Amino acid sequence: MQVAPAPPRPRADPFGATPGKLSATLFGNLGLFTESAASVATRPGVSAEFHLGYGVTPELSLVGIGELGFVLQDTGQLVPITLAAAARAEHVGPVKLLGGAGFTLAPYLGAPASAPASSFAGLALLAEAVYPMPGTPLALKGRISLHPLSNVTLIVFTAGGGVAF
């Protein structure tokens, strides 16, 4: 008599909220950074982002976010650095939705004398959707964030990809 092999265990979602467990993801993003100071301008930029999640329930994770951006300016480079905390809903259709708030510090490297400041600081509000690619540790994501900083406001639209580890 042959014994049937046990069915394979389902692979844990590397982006998921396993209660009491940590998850980590690294994202790379391309985006448009709209800044409103003396005038409004939209500039291209890139960012790298790290998420560290903690599963509270199978449906909810708390996430710490660190992001480093580089925005091309006419005379230098704006470097927004954001630290935020967020809540992530794990099962909203095929995506995970995240919303949070934090703090942004944005030094302006190579700022001309006419710039309102050589660095900006303030609040960060963000919302994003993450689509984990089934059966892989890879994901796609899109984000909108608002950064009302001292002397300038940034509205950022980014899209990117990431890997969970």
C-alpha positions, 0 to 999 in steps of 0.5 A: 500500500502506497501512502500519498505524499503530503500536499505542499505547504502554501508558501508564506506571502513574503509581503504579508502580515504573519502575526508577530513576524517581521517582513522587509522590502526594498523598493526602487522608484521613478517619479514626478516631484511637483514642487510649489514654492515661488512657482510650480514646477514638476521635475523627474526623480528617483528614490530608494525605499525600505519597508519594515513591517510587523504583522498585527493580524493576518489583515493588518501590518504596521510598517516603518518606512525610510526613503531617500530621493534624488530630484533633479533641479535646474541648479542642483539636486533636492534630496528628500529623506523621509521617515514614516509610520504606516498601516497596511491593509493586507487583502484589498483585492489583489493589492495591499493598501498602505497609508501613513505619516512621517517627517521629511528633511530635504536638503537642496544641494547646490542651491543658488543664492535665490533659493528660499533655503538650503534645506526644507523640513516638514510633514509627510503624508503618503498613500500607496498600493503594492501588488505582490507578484504571485509566487515570487518575492517581487512586487510592483507599487505606486504611491502619492505623497504630500510633503508640506515643507518649510518654504516649499510643498512637494507632491510626489507620484512614484511607481516602482518595483521591489523585492521582499527578503 
